[in-house]
Amino acid sequence: MKSLLLLVFPLLLNAESLKSLLEYAQVNNELVVSQKYIEHSKQKELDAAQSNYYPTIDAALFYQREDDATPFLPGTTYGASLKVGFDVYDGGKKSYTLKQKSNEHSSAIFTYSDTKKFITFAIVQDFYNIKSLEATLDAREEAAKVLEAQLERIVRFYDAKLATSDDVDRLQSAYDSNIYTIDSLKFEILSKKSELELKVGRKIDSLDDSKFKKTLTQESDELDSILALRANKAALNSLSQTVDSYYYPNVKIEDTYSLYGYQDEPSYAGQQIPQLDNQNKIMATLNMRLVDFGTIREQKAAITLQAAALNEQIKYKSKEQKMQLSLALRRIQTTYLNIKSTQSALKSSRSALKTITKKYNAGIVDNVVYLDALSSLTKAKALNEKSINDLEIAYSMYYYYNSKNIEEFLNE
């Protein structure tokens, strides 16, 4: 007993709870990290749009040389200038651009959240599917031990001329088939675990038991993916207004202060001709688009069509969410009935195998009846565990399509 505990204890220490996997994946999954970077980039674009309201300050150095200088102008001029510019009126372009960037940032936040929730839901499904496969594997391995014992027993009977070769061959075939199924299950578990490791972002040794709270009183919130679409649609509406602003007048004021220096200053009658040492220039500019041959109009039409396309996607996704919520509730109800059914089948199969095993050992029934009973028990065990795990998936689906954080409903 002590040696068995020593073997099992390290596995228990390394067993991964579902909540720990979800928490790790939400920080380290590459798709989630990618969306986080996108959200940060949209925040920088929003910051840039906010900074666009401030005046601009430009500094310049210049050097000018003319090969054919006039008698009254120097051939070489150099200097520096400082220009301050401010948009007095831009037709609302900056305002609409700011709204656009704000909505794009909101969309990125919702997409980031949606990616985390989707990865979480996918991990939950993989987790419980693996648990179901492991339960099936355990049932098959237990059946293999029973078959091996019966095979050894029937071989002894065959050697003693108390059984036929057909009896041995039938048990040997059942045993070999079961071993093949065990190997196939191990490969399927390995494949599923590899997929789970990819989503989580690290190696996984074994999986601990994890259960969800069973509550159906959640208020439905709109999915983050739908909220992201709504934010993108709002961003397109702001972009459309930005395009309209190109038809409005633009007023800009610039103040430029310059310092000048010269080489070969011109002179007349022995006297140098005065040149500017510095100058301050204020300029107001009014600019307005008069004709563009429909360019802006077509741009606006294209944006309007994109917004209409997003609106149709929103309608579809909203209907899909309602449908999936309805199916999730029905799935929960059906799974409860399935659990009750598989538990009855498991109880019946255990009782039947116990009785048939006694009859088989006494030679009252043949190995065909015995193998059928053993197969029924193996399937009943696997189906019962699968139905229990399916219930956890059903509740996670219900929480996911209610737009909740699934990990918050784990009993851990």
C-alpha positions as CSV (number, residue, x, y, z in Angstrom):
1,M,0.0,0.0,0.0
2,K,2.8,2.4,0.9
3,S,4.6,1.8,-2.4
4,L,1.3,2.5,-4.3
5,L,1.0,5.8,-2.5
6,L,4.5,6.7,-3.4
7,L,3.7,6.1,-7.0
8,V,0.5,8.1,-7.0
9,F,1.6,11.0,-4.8
10,P,3.9,12.6,-7.5
11,L,1.1,12.4,-10.0
12,L,-1.3,14.2,-7.6
13,L,1.3,16.9,-7.1
14,N,1.7,17.4,-10.8
15,A,-2.1,17.3,-11.6
16,E,-3.3,20.5,-13.2
17,S,-6.6,22.0,-12.2
18,L,-8.7,23.5,-14.9
19,K,-8.6,26.9,-13.2
20,S,-4.8,27.0,-13.2
21,L,-4.7,26.1,-16.9
22,L,-7.2,28.9,-17.7
23,E,-5.4,31.5,-15.7
24,Y,-2.1,30.6,-17.4
25,A,-3.6,30.6,-20.9
26,Q,-5.2,34.0,-20.5
27,V,-1.7,35.5,-20.0
28,N,0.5,33.3,-22.2
29,N,-1.6,32.1,-25.1
30,E,-0.1,33.6,-28.2
31,L,-3.4,34.5,-29.8
32,V,-4.4,36.3,-26.6
33,V,-1.1,38.1,-26.4
34,S,-1.4,39.1,-30.0
35,Q,-4.8,40.7,-29.3
36,K,-3.3,42.5,-26.3
37,Y,-0.6,44.1,-28.5
38,I,-3.3,45.1,-31.0
39,E,-5.3,46.7,-28.2
40,H,-2.2,48.6,-27.1
41,S,-1.5,49.8,-30.6
42,K,-5.1,51.2,-30.8
43,Q,-4.6,53.0,-27.6
44,K,-1.5,54.7,-29.1
45,E,-3.5,55.7,-32.1
46,L,-6.1,57.2,-29.8
47,D,-3.4,59.1,-27.9
48,A,-2.1,60.5,-31.2
49,A,-5.6,61.6,-32.1
50,Q,-6.0,63.4,-28.8
51,S,-2.6,65.1,-29.2
52,N,-3.7,66.3,-32.6
53,Y,-5.7,69.1,-31.0
54,Y,-2.5,70.9,-29.8
55,P,-0.6,73.4,-31.9
56,T,2.4,72.2,-34.0
57,I,5.9,73.7,-33.6
58,D,8.4,73.2,-36.4
59,A,12.0,74.3,-36.4
60,A,14.1,74.6,-39.5
61,L,17.7,75.5,-40.6
62,F,18.3,76.7,-44.1
63,Y,21.2,77.5,-46.4
64,Q,20.7,79.2,-49.8
65,R,23.4,79.9,-52.4
66,E,22.8,81.6,-55.8
67,D,25.5,81.4,-58.5
68,D,24.2,84.5,-60.2
69,A,23.5,86.9,-57.4
70,T,22.0,90.3,-58.1
71,P,23.8,93.5,-57.1
72,F,21.2,94.1,-54.3
73,L,20.9,90.6,-52.8
74,P,23.6,88.4,-51.2
75,G,24.6,85.3,-53.0
76,T,24.6,83.1,-49.8
77,T,21.9,83.3,-47.2
78,Y,21.6,81.1,-44.1
79,G,19.5,81.1,-41.0
80,A,16.9,79.4,-38.7
81,S,13.2,79.6,-38.3
82,L,10.6,78.5,-35.8
83,K,7.0,78.0,-36.9
84,V,3.9,77.6,-34.7
85,G,0.8,76.4,-36.5
86,F,-2.8,76.0,-35.2
87,D,-5.9,74.7,-36.9
88,V,-8.7,77.2,-36.1
89,Y,-11.3,75.2,-37.9
90,D,-11.0,71.9,-39.8
91,G,-14.6,71.1,-40.5
92,G,-14.7,68.7,-37.5
93,K,-12.1,66.4,-38.9
94,K,-10.1,66.1,-35.7
95,S,-13.3,65.5,-33.6
96,Y,-14.5,62.7,-35.9
97,T,-11.1,61.2,-36.1
98,L,-10.9,61.1,-32.3
99,K,-14.3,59.4,-32.1
100,Q,-13.2,56.9,-34.8
101,K,-10.0,56.0,-32.9
102,S,-11.9,55.8,-29.6
103,N,-14.4,53.3,-31.2
104,E,-11.5,51.3,-32.8
105,H,-9.9,51.1,-29.4
106,S,-13.1,49.9,-27.8
107,S,-13.4,47.3,-30.5
108,A,-9.9,46.1,-29.8
109,I,-10.7,45.8,-26.1
110,F,-13.8,43.7,-26.8
111,T,-11.9,41.5,-29.3
112,Y,-9.2,41.0,-26.7
113,S,-11.8,39.9,-24.2
114,D,-13.6,37.7,-26.7
115,T,-10.3,36.0,-27.6
116,K,-9.7,35.2,-24.0
117,K,-13.2,33.8,-23.5
118,F,-13.0,31.8,-26.7
119,I,-9.7,30.2,-25.8
120,T,-11.0,29.5,-22.3
121,F,-14.1,27.8,-23.7
122,A,-11.9,25.7,-26.1
123,I,-9.6,24.7,-23.2
124,V,-12.6,23.6,-21.1
125,Q,-13.9,21.4,-24.0
126,D,-10.4,19.8,-24.4
127,F,-10.1,19.3,-20.7
128,Y,-13.3,17.4,-20.2
129,N,-12.9,15.5,-23.5
130,I,-9.6,14.3,-22.3
131,K,-11.1,13.3,-19.0
132,S,-13.7,11.3,-20.8
133,L,-11.1,9.5,-22.9
134,E,-9.1,8.8,-19.8
135,A,-12.1,7.3,-18.2
136,T,-12.7,5.1,-21.3
137,L,-9.0,4.1,-21.1
138,D,-9.3,3.1,-17.5
139,A,-12.4,1.0,-18.2
140,R,-10.5,-0.7,-21.1
141,E,-7.4,-1.4,-19.0
142,E,-9.5,-2.8,-16.3
143,A,-11.3,-5.1,-18.8
144,A,-7.9,-6.1,-20.2
145,K,-6.8,-7.3,-16.8
146,V,-10.0,-9.4,-16.5
147,L,-9.5,-10.7,-20.0
148,E,-5.9,-11.6,-19.4
149,A,-6.8,-13.5,-16.2
150,Q,-9.6,-15.4,-18.0
151,L,-7.3,-16.1,-20.9
152,E,-4.7,-17.6,-18.6
153,R,-7.5,-19.7,-16.9
154,I,-8.9,-21.0,-20.2
155,V,-5.4,-21.9,-21.5
156,R,-4.9,-24.0,-18.4
157,F,-8.3,-25.7,-19.1
158,Y,-7.2,-26.2,-22.7
159,D,-4.0,-27.8,-21.6
160,A,-6.0,-30.1,-19.3
161,K,-8.3,-31.0,-22.3
162,L,-11.2,-29.2,-20.5
163,A,-11.7,-26.5,-23.1
164,T,-11.5,-26.2,-26.9
165,S,-9.2,-24.2,-29.0
166,D,-12.2,-22.2,-30.1
167,D,-12.7,-21.0,-26.5
168,V,-9.0,-19.9,-26.4
169,D,-9.1,-18.2,-29.7
170,R,-12.2,-16.2,-28.9
171,L,-10.8,-14.9,-25.6
172,Q,-7.4,-14.2,-27.3
173,S,-9.1,-12.2,-30.1
174,A,-11.1,-10.2,-27.5
175,Y,-7.9,-9.5,-25.5
176,D,-6.0,-8.5,-28.6
177,S,-8.8,-6.2,-29.8
178,N,-9.0,-4.6,-26.4
179,I,-5.2,-4.0,-26.4
180,Y,-5.5,-2.3,-29.8
181,T,-8.3,-0.1,-28.5
182,I,-6.2,0.8,-25.5
183,D,-3.3,1.8,-27.7
184,S,-5.6,3.9,-30.0
185,L,-7.1,5.6,-26.9
186,K,-3.6,6.5,-25.7
187,F,-2.8,8.1,-29.0
188,E,-6.1,10.0,-29.0
189,I,-5.4,11.3,-25.5
190,L,-1.9,12.3,-26.6
191,S,-3.3,14.2,-29.6
192,K,-5.9,16.0,-27.4
193,K,-3.4,16.8,-24.8
194,S,-1.0,18.2,-27.4
195,E,-3.9,20.5,-28.6
196,L,-4.6,21.5,-25.0
197,E,-0.9,22.3,-24.4
198,L,-0.9,24.4,-27.5
199,K,-3.8,26.5,-26.2
200,V,-2.5,26.7,-22.7
201,G,1.1,27.5,-23.7
202,R,3.0,25.0,-21.6
203,K,3.5,21.3,-20.9
204,I,0.8,19.4,-19.0
205,D,1.5,16.2,-17.0
206,S,-2.0,15.2,-15.8
207,L,-5.4,16.7,-15.2
208,D,-7.1,17.1,-11.8
209,D,-10.8,16.9,-11.2
210,S,-12.6,20.2,-11.7
211,K,-16.3,21.0,-11.5
212,F,-18.5,24.0,-12.4
213,K,-21.1,25.5,-10.2
214,K,-24.5,24.5,-11.5
215,T,-26.6,27.7,-11.8
216,L,-29.0,28.8,-14.5
217,T,-29.9,32.2,-13.1
218,Q,-27.4,34.2,-15.2
219,E,-28.6,37.3,-17.0
220,S,-27.5,37.2,-20.7
221,D,-25.0,39.8,-21.8
222,E,-24.1,40.5,-25.4
223,L,-21.1,38.6,-26.6
224,D,-17.8,40.6,-26.7
225,S,-17.5,39.6,-30.4
226,I,-20.9,41.4,-31.1
227,L,-19.8,44.4,-29.0
228,A,-16.6,44.6,-31.1
229,L,-18.7,44.6,-34.3
230,R,-20.8,47.4,-32.9
231,A,-17.7,49.5,-32.0
232,N,-16.3,48.9,-35.5
233,K,-19.6,50.1,-37.0
234,A,-19.5,53.2,-34.9
235,A,-15.9,53.8,-36.0
236,L,-17.0,53.6,-39.7
237,N,-19.8,56.1,-39.0
238,S,-17.2,58.5,-37.6
239,L,-14.9,57.9,-40.5
240,S,-17.8,58.7,-42.8
241,Q,-18.3,62.1,-41.1
242,T,-14.5,62.7,-41.4
243,V,-14.8,62.2,-45.1
244,D,-17.7,64.7,-45.2
245,S,-15.4,67.3,-43.4
246,Y,-13.2,67.5,-46.5
247,Y,-16.0,69.6,-48.1
248,Y,-15.9,72.2,-45.3
249,P,-13.5,75.1,-45.2
250,N,-10.3,74.8,-43.2
251,V,-8.8,77.8,-41.4
252,K,-5.2,77.6,-40.2
253,I,-3.0,80.2,-38.6
254,E,0.8,80.1,-38.7
255,D,3.4,82.3,-37.0
256,T,6.9,82.0,-38.3
257,Y,9.9,83.7,-36.7
258,S,13.2,83.6,-38.8
259,L,16.8,84.7,-38.2
260,Y,19.1,85.4,-41.2
261,G,22.8,85.5,-41.9
262,Y,24.6,86.4,-45.1
263,Q,27.9,86.0,-46.9
264,D,29.1,88.5,-49.6
265,E,26.6,91.2,-48.6
266,P,25.9,93.5,-51.5
267,S,27.0,97.2,-51.3
268,Y,26.4,100.3,-53.3
269,A,28.7,103.3,-53.5
270,G,30.8,101.9,-50.7
271,Q,27.8,101.5,-48.5
272,Q,26.4,98.0,-47.5
273,I,22.8,97.5,-48.6
274,P,20.8,96.7,-45.4
275,Q,19.4,93.1,-45.2
276,L,16.9,91.6,-42.8
277,D,18.4,90.2,-39.6
278,N,15.1,88.7,-38.4
279,Q,11.4,88.6,-39.3
280,N,8.2,87.5,-37.8
281,K,5.5,86.4,-40.3
282,I,1.9,85.6,-39.5
283,M,-0.2,83.9,-42.1
284,A,-3.9,82.9,-42.0
285,T,-5.0,80.3,-44.6
286,L,-8.5,79.5,-45.7
287,N,-8.7,76.3,-47.8
288,M,-11.8,74.6,-49.2
289,R,-12.3,71.7,-51.6
290,L,-14.4,72.9,-54.6
291,V,-14.3,70.0,-57.1
292,D,-12.9,66.5,-56.8
293,F,-15.0,64.8,-59.5
294,G,-16.9,62.6,-56.9
295,T,-13.9,61.1,-55.2
296,I,-15.1,62.0,-51.6
297,R,-18.6,61.0,-52.5
298,E,-17.5,57.5,-53.6
299,Q,-15.3,57.1,-50.5
300,K,-18.3,57.9,-48.3
301,A,-20.4,55.4,-50.2
302,A,-17.8,52.7,-49.8
303,I,-17.7,53.3,-46.0
304,T,-21.5,53.3,-45.8
305,L,-21.6,49.8,-47.5
306,Q,-18.9,48.5,-45.0
307,A,-21.1,49.7,-42.1
308,A,-24.1,48.0,-43.6
309,A,-22.2,44.8,-43.9
310,L,-21.2,45.0,-40.2
311,N,-24.8,45.6,-39.3
312,E,-25.8,42.4,-41.0
313,Q,-23.1,40.5,-39.2
314,I,-24.4,42.0,-35.9
315,K,-27.9,40.7,-36.6
316,Y,-26.6,37.3,-37.5
317,K,-24.4,37.0,-34.4
318,S,-27.2,38.2,-32.1
319,K,-29.5,35.5,-33.5
320,E,-26.7,32.9,-33.2
321,Q,-26.1,33.8,-29.6
322,K,-29.8,33.4,-28.7
323,M,-29.9,30.0,-30.6
324,Q,-26.7,28.8,-28.8
325,L,-28.1,29.8,-25.4
326,S,-31.3,27.9,-26.1
327,L,-29.3,24.9,-27.2
328,A,-27.1,25.1,-24.1
329,L,-30.1,25.0,-21.8
330,R,-31.5,22.0,-23.7
331,R,-28.1,20.3,-23.7
332,I,-28.0,20.6,-19.9
333,Q,-31.4,19.1,-19.5
334,T,-30.6,16.2,-21.9
335,T,-27.3,15.5,-20.2
336,Y,-28.9,15.2,-16.8
337,L,-31.3,12.6,-18.3
338,N,-28.3,10.9,-19.9
339,I,-26.4,10.7,-16.6
340,K,-29.4,9.1,-15.0
341,S,-29.6,6.6,-17.9
342,T,-25.9,5.7,-17.8
343,Q,-25.9,5.3,-14.1
344,S,-28.8,2.8,-14.4
345,A,-27.0,1.0,-17.2
346,L,-23.8,0.9,-15.2
347,K,-25.5,-0.6,-12.1
348,S,-27.3,-3.2,-14.3
349,S,-24.1,-4.1,-16.2
350,R,-22.1,-4.7,-12.9
351,S,-24.9,-6.9,-11.6
352,A,-25.1,-8.8,-14.8
353,L,-21.4,-9.4,-15.2
354,K,-21.1,-10.6,-11.6
355,T,-23.8,-13.2,-12.1
356,I,-22.6,-14.2,-15.6
357,T,-19.0,-14.5,-14.4
358,K,-20.1,-17.1,-11.7
359,K,-22.0,-19.0,-14.4
360,Y,-19.1,-18.8,-16.8
361,N,-16.6,-20.1,-14.2
362,A,-19.0,-22.9,-13.5
363,G,-19.3,-23.7,-17.2
364,I,-23.1,-22.9,-17.4
365,V,-22.7,-20.1,-20.0
366,D,-20.2,-19.9,-22.9
367,N,-17.5,-17.2,-23.4
368,V,-19.7,-15.4,-25.9
369,V,-22.2,-14.5,-23.2
370,Y,-19.3,-13.6,-20.8
371,L,-17.6,-11.4,-23.3
372,D,-20.8,-9.6,-24.1
373,A,-21.4,-8.9,-20.4
374,L,-17.8,-7.7,-19.9
375,S,-18.1,-5.4,-23.0
376,S,-21.4,-4.0,-21.7
377,L,-19.8,-3.1,-18.4
378,T,-16.8,-1.5,-20.1
379,K,-19.0,0.7,-22.3
380,A,-21.3,1.6,-19.4
381,K,-18.4,2.8,-17.3
382,A,-17.0,4.9,-20.1
383,L,-20.5,6.3,-21.0
384,N,-21.3,7.2,-17.4
385,E,-18.0,9.2,-17.0
386,K,-18.5,10.8,-20.4
387,S,-22.0,11.9,-19.5
388,I,-20.7,13.5,-16.3
389,N,-18.0,15.4,-18.2
390,D,-20.5,16.4,-20.9
391,L,-22.5,18.1,-18.2
392,E,-19.5,20.2,-17.3
393,I,-19.1,21.2,-20.9
394,A,-22.8,22.0,-21.2
395,Y,-22.6,24.4,-18.3
396,S,-19.4,26.0,-19.6
397,M,-21.3,26.5,-22.9
398,Y,-24.2,28.1,-21.1
399,Y,-21.8,30.5,-19.3
400,Y,-19.8,31.2,-22.5
401,Y,-22.9,32.2,-24.5
402,N,-24.1,34.3,-21.6
403,S,-20.8,36.2,-22.1
404,K,-19.5,35.4,-18.7
405,N,-16.0,34.7,-17.5
406,I,-16.1,30.9,-17.3
407,E,-13.3,30.5,-14.8
408,E,-15.3,32.4,-12.2
409,F,-17.8,29.6,-12.1
410,L,-15.4,26.8,-11.2
411,N,-15.7,25.3,-7.7
412,E,-12.0,25.8,-6.8
